Amino acid sequence: MSPLLSPSFSSSLQRAYHLRLFEDICVFFFTYADYIPITFMLGFYVTAVFNRWHDVFDNLGWIDSPALLIATYVRGTSEEARNVRRNIIRYMVLVQALVFRDISTAVQKRFPTMDHLVTSGGESYLLVLTATEKFHRPDDAE
């Protein structure tokens, strides 16, 4: 057999084998489809999808508990203590917005770049501007 024909011949044999294997699997599942109800299989699928979503939701970083801890442990009524608490919470809100921007298309559309995050908050988000200037911006071309 010619060396040029050999790869195409073996490729066609493999295709025929895989086609036959696929047909055998289809016949097998068609034969036993009455023994396992489709609603039972659909239940497994829905459970798997929900568990995956629940795991992602559980692993997200929420700022509620750390914000309460910061309000408790950073004590003082002075302007400096209030600014420290406020700046820490602002950094946490920035991090949460960046995470949501990465996982949600709606948030990604609302804040497509870091500049949109800065301008969306007005003067209260000047801290975001200073934070973004310290780090490399992925949307800037180098």
DSSP file (Angstrom, degrees, kcal/mol; ACC not computed):
  #  RESIDUE AA STRUCTURE BP1 BP2  ACC     N-H-->O    O-->H-N    N-H-->O    O-->H-N    TCO  KAPPA ALPHA  PHI   PSI    X-CA   Y-CA   Z-CA
    1    1 A M              0   0    0      0, 0.0     5,-0.0     0, 0.0     0, 0.0   0.000 360.0 360.0 360.0 141.1    0.0    0.0    0.0
    2    2 A S     >  -     0   0    0      1,-0.1     4,-1.6     2,-0.0     3,-0.4  -0.382 360.0-127.9 -69.0 143.4    1.2    3.4   -0.9
    3    3 A P  T  4 S+     0   0    0      0, 0.0    -1,-0.1     0, 0.0     0, 0.0   0.777 109.9  55.1 -63.7 -24.6    2.4    5.6    2.0
    4    4 A L  T  > S+     0   0    0      1,-0.2     4,-0.6     2,-0.2    -2,-0.0   0.826 110.0  44.7 -76.5 -31.1    0.1    8.4    0.8
    5    5 A L  H  > S+     0   0    0     -3,-0.4     4,-2.6     1,-0.2     5,-0.2   0.753  97.5  75.1 -82.6 -24.3   -3.0    6.2    0.9
    6    6 A S  H  X S+     0   0    0     -4,-1.6     4,-2.4     1,-0.2     5,-0.2   0.903  94.9  46.1 -59.7 -47.9   -2.3    4.7    4.2
    7    7 A P  H  > S+     0   0    0      0, 0.0     4,-2.1     0, 0.0    -1,-0.2   0.911 115.8  46.1 -64.2 -39.9   -3.3    7.7    6.4
    8    8 A S  H  X S+     0   0    0     -4,-0.6     4,-2.2     2,-0.2    -2,-0.2   0.888 112.6  51.0 -70.0 -35.9   -6.5    8.4    4.5
    9    9 A F  H  X S+     0   0    0     -4,-2.6     4,-1.9     2,-0.2    -1,-0.2   0.930 112.9  44.4 -65.3 -45.3   -7.4    4.7    4.6
   10   10 A S  H  X S+     0   0    0     -4,-2.4     4,-2.3    -5,-0.2    -1,-0.2   0.854 111.5  55.0 -68.6 -32.3   -6.9    4.3    8.3
   11   11 A S  H  X S+     0   0    0     -4,-2.1     4,-2.3    -5,-0.2    -1,-0.2   0.910 108.2  47.8 -65.3 -41.2   -8.7    7.6    8.9
   12   12 A S  H  X S+     0   0    0     -4,-2.2     4,-2.2     2,-0.2    -2,-0.2   0.864 111.0  51.7 -68.9 -34.1  -11.8    6.3    7.0
   13   13 A L  H  X S+     0   0    0     -4,-1.9     4,-2.4     2,-0.2    -2,-0.2   0.905 110.1  49.1 -65.7 -40.4  -11.6    3.0    9.0
   14   14 A Q  H  X S+     0   0    0     -4,-2.3     4,-2.7     2,-0.2     5,-0.2   0.910 110.7  50.1 -65.3 -40.9  -11.6    5.1   12.2
   15   15 A R  H  X S+     0   0    0     -4,-2.3     4,-2.5     2,-0.2    -2,-0.2   0.920 111.5  48.5 -62.2 -42.9  -14.5    7.1   11.0
   16   16 A A  H  X S+     0   0    0     -4,-2.2     4,-2.3     2,-0.2    -2,-0.2   0.904 112.1  49.4 -64.1 -40.8  -16.5    4.0   10.2
   17   17 A Y  H  X S+     0   0    0     -4,-2.4     4,-2.5     2,-0.2    -2,-0.2   0.934 113.0  46.1 -63.2 -46.3  -15.6    2.5   13.6
   18   18 A H  H  X S+     0   0    0     -4,-2.7     4,-2.5     2,-0.2    -2,-0.2   0.871 111.7  51.9 -66.9 -36.1  -16.7    5.6   15.5
   19   19 A L  H  X S+     0   0    0     -4,-2.5     4,-2.3    -5,-0.2    -1,-0.2   0.927 111.7  46.5 -64.1 -44.3  -19.9    5.9   13.4
   20   20 A R  H  X S+     0   0    0     -4,-2.3     4,-2.4     2,-0.2    -2,-0.2   0.901 112.2  51.0 -63.9 -41.4  -20.7    2.2   14.2
   21   21 A L  H  X S+     0   0    0     -4,-2.5     4,-2.2     2,-0.2    -2,-0.2   0.911 110.2  49.2 -62.4 -42.8  -19.9    2.8   17.9
   22   22 A F  H  X S+     0   0    0     -4,-2.5     4,-2.4     1,-0.2    -2,-0.2   0.908 110.9  50.1 -63.1 -42.2  -22.2    5.9   18.0
   23   23 A E  H  X S+     0   0    0     -4,-2.3     4,-2.4     1,-0.2    -2,-0.2   0.904 109.8  51.0 -63.2 -40.8  -25.0    3.9   16.3
   24   24 A D  H  X S+     0   0    0     -4,-2.4     4,-2.3     2,-0.2    -1,-0.2   0.898 110.4  48.9 -63.5 -40.3  -24.6    1.1   18.9
   25   25 A I  H  X S+     0   0    0     -4,-2.2     4,-2.5     2,-0.2     5,-0.2   0.910 110.8  50.5 -66.1 -41.3  -24.8    3.6   21.8
   26   26 A C  H  X S+     0   0    0     -4,-2.4     4,-2.3     2,-0.2    -2,-0.2   0.918 111.4  47.8 -61.9 -43.4  -27.9    5.2   20.3
   27   27 A V  H  X S+     0   0    0     -4,-2.4     4,-2.4     2,-0.2    -2,-0.2   0.905 110.8  52.7 -63.4 -41.6  -29.6    1.8   19.9
   28   28 A F  H  X S+     0   0    0     -4,-2.3     4,-1.9     1,-0.2    -2,-0.2   0.941 112.4  43.1 -59.8 -49.1  -28.6    0.9   23.5
   29   29 A F  H  < S+     0   0    0     -4,-2.5     4,-0.3     1,-0.2    -1,-0.2   0.859 113.4  52.1 -68.8 -33.9  -30.1    4.0   25.0
   30   30 A F  H >< S+     0   0    0     -4,-2.3     3,-0.7    -5,-0.2     4,-0.3   0.890 109.3  51.0 -66.7 -37.7  -33.2    3.7   22.8
   31   31 A T  H 3< S+     0   0    0     -4,-2.4     3,-0.4     1,-0.2    -2,-0.2   0.904 119.3  34.6 -65.2 -42.4  -33.7    0.1   23.9
   32   32 A Y  T >X S+     0   0    0     -4,-1.9     4,-0.9     1,-0.2     3,-0.8   0.212  85.5 104.9-100.8  15.2  -33.5    1.0   27.6
   33   33 A A  T <4 S+     0   0    0     -3,-0.7     3,-0.2    -4,-0.3    -1,-0.2   0.815  77.0  57.0 -65.7 -29.7  -35.2    4.4   27.5
   34   34 A D  T 34 S+     0   0    0     -3,-0.4    -1,-0.2    -4,-0.3    -2,-0.1   0.736  99.9  59.1 -74.5 -20.7  -38.4    3.0   29.1
   35   35 A Y  T <4 S+     0   0    0     -3,-0.8    -1,-0.2     1,-0.2    -2,-0.2   0.811 108.0  43.8 -79.3 -30.3  -36.5    1.7   32.2
   36   36 A I  S  < S-     0   0    0     -4,-0.9    -1,-0.2    -3,-0.2     5,-0.0  -0.946  89.0-134.0-117.5 111.3  -35.2    5.1   33.3
   37   37 A P     >  -     0   0    0      0, 0.0     4,-1.5     0, 0.0     3,-0.4  -0.309  11.4-129.5 -66.1 147.0  -37.7    7.9   33.0
   38   38 A I  H  > S+     0   0    0      1,-0.2     4,-2.7     2,-0.2     5,-0.2   0.817 107.4  60.2 -66.6 -30.7  -36.5   11.2   31.5
   39   39 A T  H  > S+     0   0    0      2,-0.2     4,-1.7     1,-0.2    -1,-0.2   0.857 102.7  52.8 -66.3 -32.8  -37.8   13.2   34.4
   40   40 A F  H  > S+     0   0    0     -3,-0.4     4,-1.4     2,-0.2    -1,-0.2   0.926 111.9  44.4 -65.5 -45.0  -35.5   11.2   36.7
   41   41 A M  H  X S+     0   0    0     -4,-1.5     4,-1.9     1,-0.2    -2,-0.2   0.884 111.3  54.1 -66.7 -38.6  -32.5   12.0   34.5
   42   42 A L  H  X S+     0   0    0     -4,-2.7     4,-2.7     1,-0.2    -1,-0.2   0.850 103.1  57.9 -64.1 -33.8  -33.6   15.7   34.2
   43   43 A G  H  X S+     0   0    0     -4,-1.7     4,-2.3     2,-0.2    -1,-0.2   0.901 105.2  49.6 -62.4 -41.6  -33.7   15.8   38.0
   44   44 A F  H  X S+     0   0    0     -4,-1.4     4,-2.2     2,-0.2    -2,-0.2   0.913 111.8  49.1 -62.2 -42.1  -30.0   14.9   38.1
   45   45 A Y  H  X S+     0   0    0     -4,-1.9     4,-2.4     2,-0.2    -2,-0.2   0.934 111.7  47.2 -64.4 -46.5  -29.1   17.5   35.6
   46   46 A V  H  X S+     0   0    0     -4,-2.7     4,-2.7     1,-0.2     5,-0.2   0.896 111.7  51.9 -63.3 -39.8  -31.1   20.3   37.4
   47   47 A T  H  X S+     0   0    0     -4,-2.3     4,-2.5    -5,-0.2    -1,-0.2   0.905 109.9  48.8 -62.6 -41.6  -29.5   19.3   40.7
   48   48 A A  H  X S+     0   0    0     -4,-2.2     4,-2.0     2,-0.2    -2,-0.2   0.913 112.9  47.0 -65.5 -42.4  -26.0   19.4   39.1
   49   49 A V  H  X S+     0   0    0     -4,-2.4     4,-2.2     2,-0.2    -2,-0.2   0.921 114.1  47.4 -65.8 -43.8  -26.6   22.9   37.6
   50   50 A F  H  X S+     0   0    0     -4,-2.7     4,-2.9     1,-0.2    -2,-0.2   0.917 111.0  50.9 -65.1 -42.5  -28.1   24.2   40.8
   51   51 A N  H  X S+     0   0    0     -4,-2.5     4,-2.3    -5,-0.2    -1,-0.2   0.885 109.8  50.7 -63.5 -37.7  -25.2   22.9   43.0
   52   52 A R  H  X S+     0   0    0     -4,-2.0     4,-2.0     2,-0.2    -1,-0.2   0.933 112.8  45.9 -63.8 -45.2  -22.7   24.5   40.6
   53   53 A W  H  X S+     0   0    0     -4,-2.2     4,-2.5     1,-0.2    -2,-0.2   0.910 112.2  51.5 -62.9 -42.4  -24.5   27.8   40.9
   54   54 A H  H  X S+     0   0    0     -4,-2.9     4,-2.4     1,-0.2    -1,-0.2   0.882 108.2  51.6 -64.6 -38.8  -24.8   27.5   44.6
   55   55 A D  H  X S+     0   0    0     -4,-2.3     4,-1.6     2,-0.2    -1,-0.2   0.911 111.2  47.4 -64.0 -42.3  -21.0   26.8   45.0
   56   56 A V  H  X S+     0   0    0     -4,-2.0     4,-0.6     1,-0.2    -2,-0.2   0.928 112.7  49.5 -63.4 -44.2  -20.2   29.9   42.9
   57   57 A F  H >< S+     0   0    0     -4,-2.5     3,-0.7     1,-0.2    -2,-0.2   0.887 110.8  49.9 -63.0 -39.8  -22.6   32.0   45.0
   58   58 A D  H 3< S+     0   0    0     -4,-2.4    -1,-0.2     1,-0.2    -2,-0.2   0.817 109.4  52.2 -68.0 -30.4  -21.1   30.6   48.3
   59   59 A N  H 3< S+     0   0    0     -4,-1.6    -1,-0.2    -5,-0.2    -2,-0.2   0.477  83.8 108.4 -89.4  -1.7  -17.5   31.4   47.2
   60   60 A L  S << S-     0   0    0     -3,-0.7     2,-0.8    -4,-0.6    36,-0.0  -0.460  76.2-116.1 -70.9 147.8  -18.2   35.0   46.2
   61   61 A G        -     0   0    0     -2,-0.1     2,-0.4    34,-0.1    38,-0.1  -0.773  31.6-167.7 -88.2 113.8  -16.7   37.6   48.5
   62   62 A W        -     0   0    0     -2,-0.8     3,-0.2     1,-0.1    30,-0.0  -0.804  15.1-150.2 -99.9 143.7  -19.4   39.6   50.2
   63   63 A I  S  > S+     0   0    0     -2,-0.4     4,-2.1     1,-0.2     5,-0.2   0.432  73.4  92.1 -95.0   1.6  -18.4   42.8   52.0
   64   64 A D  H  > S+     0   0    0      2,-0.2     4,-2.1     1,-0.2     5,-0.2   0.962  89.4  40.7 -62.3 -54.8  -21.2   42.8   54.7
   65   65 A S  H  > S+     0   0    0      1,-0.2     4,-2.2     2,-0.2     5,-0.2   0.933 117.4  46.7 -65.4 -47.1  -19.4   40.9   57.4
   66   66 A P  H  > S+     0   0    0      0, 0.0     4,-2.5     0, 0.0    -1,-0.2   0.879 110.5  54.9 -62.3 -33.8  -16.0   42.5   57.0
   67   67 A A  H  X S+     0   0    0     -4,-2.1     4,-2.3     2,-0.2    -2,-0.2   0.906 108.6  47.6 -65.0 -40.3  -17.7   45.9   56.8
   68   68 A L  H  X S+     0   0    0     -4,-2.1     4,-1.6     2,-0.2    -1,-0.2   0.896 111.8  50.6 -66.4 -38.9  -19.3   45.3   60.2
   69   69 A L  H  X S+     0   0    0     -4,-2.2     4,-2.9     2,-0.2     5,-0.3   0.900 110.6  49.1 -65.0 -39.9  -16.0   44.1   61.6
   70   70 A I  H  X S+     0   0    0     -4,-2.5     4,-2.4     1,-0.2    -2,-0.2   0.917 109.8  51.0 -65.4 -42.4  -14.3   47.2   60.4
   71   71 A A  H  < S+     0   0    0     -4,-2.3    -1,-0.2     1,-0.2    -2,-0.2   0.827 115.6  44.3 -63.4 -30.0  -17.0   49.4   61.9
   72   72 A T  H  < S+     0   0    0     -4,-1.6    -2,-0.2    -5,-0.2    -1,-0.2   0.911 120.7  35.3 -79.7 -44.3  -16.6   47.6   65.2
   73   73 A Y  H  < S+     0   0    0     -4,-2.9     2,-1.3     1,-0.2    -2,-0.2   0.737 101.9  71.4 -91.9 -23.4  -12.8   47.5   65.5
   74   74 A V  S  < S-     0   0    0     -4,-2.4    -1,-0.2    -5,-0.3     2,-0.1  -0.745  79.3-174.2 -91.4  92.1  -11.8   50.8   63.9
   75   75 A R        +     0   0    0     -2,-1.3     2,-0.1     2,-0.0     3,-0.1  -0.401  24.3  84.1 -90.9 161.4  -13.0   52.9   66.8
   76   76 A G        -     0   0    0     -2,-0.1    -2,-0.0     1,-0.1     0, 0.0  -0.262  55.5-131.4 127.1 150.9  -13.2   56.6   67.2
   77   77 A T  S    S+     0   0    0     -2,-0.1    -1,-0.1     4,-0.1    -2,-0.0   0.327  70.6 113.4-109.1   3.5  -15.4   59.5   66.4
   78   78 A S  S  > S-     0   0    0      1,-0.1     4,-2.0    -3,-0.1     5,-0.2  -0.240  80.5-111.9 -72.8 165.4  -12.7   61.7   65.0
   79   79 A E  H  > S+     0   0    0      1,-0.2     4,-2.2     2,-0.2     5,-0.2   0.863 117.1  54.4 -63.9 -36.8  -12.5   62.7   61.4
   80   80 A E  H  > S+     0   0    0      2,-0.2     4,-2.3     1,-0.2    -1,-0.2   0.923 108.5  47.1 -65.4 -45.1   -9.4   60.5   60.9
   81   81 A A  H  > S+     0   0    0      1,-0.2     4,-2.4     2,-0.2    -1,-0.2   0.902 112.7  50.3 -63.8 -40.3  -11.1   57.3   62.2
   82   82 A R  H  X S+     0   0    0     -4,-2.0     4,-2.4     1,-0.2    -1,-0.2   0.900 111.1  48.5 -64.8 -40.5  -14.2   58.0   60.1
   83   83 A N  H  X S+     0   0    0     -4,-2.2     4,-2.7     2,-0.2    -2,-0.2   0.868 109.7  52.4 -68.2 -36.1  -12.0   58.5   57.0
   84   84 A V  H  X S+     0   0    0     -4,-2.3     4,-2.3     2,-0.2     5,-0.2   0.951 112.3  45.1 -63.4 -48.3  -10.1   55.3   57.7
   85   85 A R  H  X S+     0   0    0     -4,-2.4     4,-2.2     1,-0.2    -2,-0.2   0.932 114.7  49.1 -59.3 -45.7  -13.3   53.3   58.0
   86   86 A R  H  X S+     0   0    0     -4,-2.4     4,-2.2     1,-0.2    -2,-0.2   0.904 111.6  48.1 -62.7 -43.3  -14.7   54.9   54.8
   87   87 A N  H  X S+     0   0    0     -4,-2.7     4,-2.3     2,-0.2    -1,-0.2   0.891 110.7  50.6 -67.8 -39.0  -11.6   54.3   52.8
   88   88 A I  H  X S+     0   0    0     -4,-2.3     4,-2.0     1,-0.2    -1,-0.2   0.928 112.2  47.3 -63.2 -43.8  -11.4   50.6   53.8
   89   89 A I  H  X S+     0   0    0     -4,-2.2     4,-2.5    -5,-0.2    -2,-0.2   0.883 109.9  53.9 -65.7 -37.5  -15.0   50.1   52.9
   90   90 A R  H  X S+     0   0    0     -4,-2.2     4,-2.4     2,-0.2    -1,-0.2   0.910 107.6  49.9 -63.8 -41.3  -14.5   51.9   49.5
   91   91 A Y  H  X S+     0   0    0     -4,-2.3     4,-2.3     2,-0.2    -1,-0.2   0.904 111.2  49.8 -62.2 -39.4  -11.6   49.6   48.7
   92   92 A M  H  X S+     0   0    0     -4,-2.0     4,-2.4     2,-0.2    -2,-0.2   0.897 110.0  49.9 -66.8 -39.3  -13.8   46.6   49.5
   93   93 A V  H  X S+     0   0    0     -4,-2.5     4,-2.5     2,-0.2    -1,-0.2   0.896 110.0  52.0 -64.9 -39.0  -16.6   48.0   47.3
   94   94 A L  H  X S+     0   0    0     -4,-2.4     4,-2.3     2,-0.2    -2,-0.2   0.931 110.0  47.9 -61.3 -46.0  -14.1   48.4   44.5
   95   95 A V  H  X S+     0   0    0     -4,-2.3     4,-2.2     1,-0.2    -2,-0.2   0.912 112.4  49.2 -62.5 -42.2  -12.9   44.8   44.9
   96   96 A Q  H  X S+     0   0    0     -4,-2.4     4,-2.7     1,-0.2    -1,-0.2   0.902 110.6  50.5 -65.7 -39.1  -16.5   43.6   44.9
   97   97 A A  H  X S+     0   0    0     -4,-2.5     4,-2.1     1,-0.2    -1,-0.2   0.888 110.0  50.7 -64.4 -37.9  -17.3   45.6   41.8
   98   98 A L  H  X S+     0   0    0     -4,-2.3     4,-1.3     2,-0.2    -2,-0.2   0.892 111.6  47.5 -67.1 -38.8  -14.3   44.2   40.0
   99   99 A V  H  X S+     0   0    0     -4,-2.2     4,-1.4     2,-0.2     3,-0.4   0.941 113.0  47.6 -66.5 -46.6  -15.3   40.7   40.9
  100  100 A F  H  X S+     0   0    0     -4,-2.7     4,-2.0     1,-0.2     7,-0.3   0.862 108.0  57.1 -62.7 -33.9  -18.9   41.2   39.7
  101  101 A R  H  < S+     0   0    0     -4,-2.1    -1,-0.2     1,-0.2    -2,-0.2   0.843 107.3  48.9 -64.4 -32.9  -17.5   42.8   36.6
  102  102 A D  H  < S+     0   0    0     -4,-1.3    -1,-0.2    -3,-0.4    -2,-0.2   0.781 121.0  32.5 -77.4 -26.9  -15.6   39.6   35.8
  103  103 A I  H  < S+     0   0    0     -4,-1.4     2,-0.5    -3,-0.1    -2,-0.2   0.583 109.6  64.4-109.4 -10.5  -18.5   37.2   36.4
  104  104 A S     X  -     0   0    0     -4,-2.0     4,-2.0    -5,-0.2     5,-0.1  -0.956  56.2-158.9-121.3 127.7  -21.6   39.2   35.3
  105  105 A T  H  > S+     0   0    0     -2,-0.5     4,-2.2     2,-0.2     5,-0.2   0.841  96.3  56.5 -70.0 -31.8  -22.3   40.4   31.7
  106  106 A A  H  > S+     0   0    0      2,-0.2     4,-1.7     1,-0.2    -1,-0.2   0.925 111.1  42.3 -65.1 -43.3  -24.7   43.0   33.0
  107  107 A V  H  > S+     0   0    0     -7,-0.3     4,-2.7     2,-0.2    -2,-0.2   0.868 111.6  56.2 -70.5 -35.9  -22.1   44.6   35.3
  108  108 A Q  H  < S+     0   0    0     -4,-2.0    -2,-0.2    -8,-0.3    -1,-0.2   0.884 108.3  47.8 -62.2 -38.4  -19.5   44.2   32.5
  109  109 A K  H  < S+     0   0    0     -4,-2.2    -1,-0.2     1,-0.2    -2,-0.2   0.869 113.5  47.7 -69.4 -35.4  -21.8   46.2   30.2
  110  110 A R  H  < S+     0   0    0     -4,-1.7    -2,-0.2     1,-0.3    -1,-0.2   0.881 127.6  24.9 -72.2 -38.4  -22.3   48.9   32.9
  111  111 A F     <  +     0   0    0     -4,-2.7    -1,-0.3     1,-0.1    -2,-0.1  -0.674  68.1 160.6-126.0  75.5  -18.6   49.2   33.7
  112  112 A P        +     0   0    0      0, 0.0     2,-0.3     0, 0.0    -1,-0.1   0.815  69.9  21.9 -69.5 -28.6  -16.6   48.1   30.6
  113  113 A T  S  > S-     0   0    0      1,-0.1     4,-1.1    25,-0.0     3,-0.4  -0.826  83.8-106.5-130.9 171.4  -13.4   49.8   31.7
  114  114 A M  H  > S+     0   0    0     -2,-0.3     4,-1.9     1,-0.2     5,-0.1   0.832 117.5  62.6 -66.1 -31.1  -11.8   51.0   34.9
  115  115 A D  H  > S+     0   0    0      1,-0.2     4,-2.7     2,-0.2    -1,-0.2   0.851  98.5  55.4 -63.6 -33.3  -12.5   54.6   33.9
  116  116 A H  H  > S+     0   0    0     -3,-0.4     4,-1.6     1,-0.2    -1,-0.2   0.871 105.7  52.0 -66.9 -35.7  -16.3   53.8   33.9
  117  117 A L  H  X S+     0   0    0     -4,-1.1     4,-0.7     2,-0.2    -2,-0.2   0.907 111.9  47.1 -63.2 -40.4  -15.9   52.7   37.5
  118  118 A V  H >< S+     0   0    0     -4,-1.9     3,-0.7     1,-0.2     4,-0.4   0.941 115.3  42.9 -67.7 -47.8  -14.2   55.9   38.4
  119  119 A T  H >< S+     0   0    0     -4,-2.7     3,-0.5     1,-0.2    -1,-0.2   0.715 102.6  68.2 -75.3 -19.6  -16.7   58.2   36.7
  120  120 A S  H 3< S+     0   0    0     -4,-1.6    -1,-0.2     1,-0.2    -2,-0.2   0.804 102.6  44.5 -70.7 -27.1  -19.7   56.3   37.9
  121  121 A G  T X< S-     0   0    0     -4,-0.7     3,-1.0    -3,-0.7    -1,-0.2   0.509  93.0-152.4 -96.6  -3.8  -19.2   57.4   41.5
  122  122 A G  G X   -     0   0    0     -3,-0.5     3,-1.1    -4,-0.4    -1,-0.3  -0.421  66.5 -17.5  68.4-143.2  -18.4   61.0   41.0
  123  123 A E  G >  S+     0   0    0      1,-0.2     3,-1.5     2,-0.1    -1,-0.2   0.764 130.6  68.5 -71.0 -24.9  -16.2   62.6   43.6
  124  124 A S  G <  S+     0   0    0     -3,-1.0     3,-0.4     1,-0.3    -1,-0.2   0.708  97.5  54.3 -69.2 -16.6  -16.8   59.9   46.2
  125  125 A Y  G X>  +     0   0    0     -3,-1.1     4,-1.3    -7,-0.2     3,-0.6   0.089  67.4 110.7-105.7  24.6  -14.9   57.4   44.0
  126  126 A L  H <> S+     0   0    0     -3,-1.5     4,-1.9     1,-0.2    -1,-0.2   0.805  74.7  63.8 -62.3 -27.1  -11.7   59.5   43.7
  127  127 A L  H 3> S+     0   0    0     -3,-0.4     4,-2.2     1,-0.2    -1,-0.2   0.872  97.4  55.0 -62.9 -36.3  -10.2   56.8   45.9
  128  128 A V  H <> S+     0   0    0     -3,-0.6     4,-2.7     1,-0.2    -1,-0.2   0.892 104.7  54.4 -63.1 -39.1  -10.8   54.3   43.0
  129  129 A L  H  X S+     0   0    0     -4,-1.3     4,-1.6     1,-0.2    -2,-0.2   0.919 109.4  45.8 -61.6 -44.3   -8.9   56.6   40.7
  130  130 A T  H  X S+     0   0    0     -4,-1.9     4,-0.9     1,-0.2    -1,-0.2   0.868 113.1  51.1 -68.3 -34.1   -5.9   56.5   43.0
  131  131 A A  H  X S+     0   0    0     -4,-2.2     4,-0.7     1,-0.2     3,-0.4   0.899 110.6  47.8 -68.3 -39.8   -6.2   52.8   43.4
  132  132 A T  H  < S+     0   0    0     -4,-2.7     3,-0.3     1,-0.2    -1,-0.2   0.781 105.7  58.5 -74.6 -24.9   -6.3   52.2   39.6
  133  133 A E  H  < S+     0   0    0     -4,-1.6    -1,-0.2    -5,-0.2    -2,-0.2   0.773 101.4  57.0 -72.3 -24.2   -3.3   54.4   39.0
  134  134 A K  H  < S+     0   0    0     -4,-0.9     2,-0.3    -3,-0.4    -1,-0.2   0.766 107.0  52.9 -76.9 -25.0   -1.2   52.3   41.2
  135  135 A F  S  < S-     0   0    0     -4,-0.7     2,-0.2    -3,-0.3     0, 0.0  -0.706  95.2 -92.9-113.4 161.1   -1.8   49.1   39.3
  136  136 A H        -     0   0    0     -2,-0.3    -2,-0.1     1,-0.1    -1,-0.1  -0.513  37.4-134.0 -69.6 134.1   -1.5   48.1   35.7
  137  137 A R    >   -     0   0    0     -2,-0.2     3,-1.2     1,-0.1    -1,-0.1  -0.815   6.6-153.7 -91.7 123.0   -4.7   48.5   33.7
  138  138 A P  T 3  S+     0   0    0      0, 0.0    -1,-0.1     0, 0.0    -2,-0.0   0.742  92.4  58.4 -69.3 -21.0   -5.5   45.5   31.6
  139  139 A D  T 3  S+     0   0    0      2,-0.1     2,-0.4    -3,-0.0    -2,-0.0   0.544  87.9  91.4 -87.5  -5.1   -7.5   47.6   29.1
  140  140 A D  S <  S-     0   0    0     -3,-1.2     2,-0.3     2,-0.0    -4,-0.0  -0.714  77.0-128.8 -88.0 137.5   -4.6   49.9   28.3
  141  141 A A              0   0    0     -2,-0.4    -2,-0.1     1,-0.1    -4,-0.0  -0.648 360.0 360.0 -84.1 140.6   -2.4   48.9   25.4
  142  142 A E              0   0    0     -2,-0.3    -1,-0.1     0, 0.0    -2,-0.0   0.415 360.0 360.0-104.0 360.0    1.3   48.8   26.1
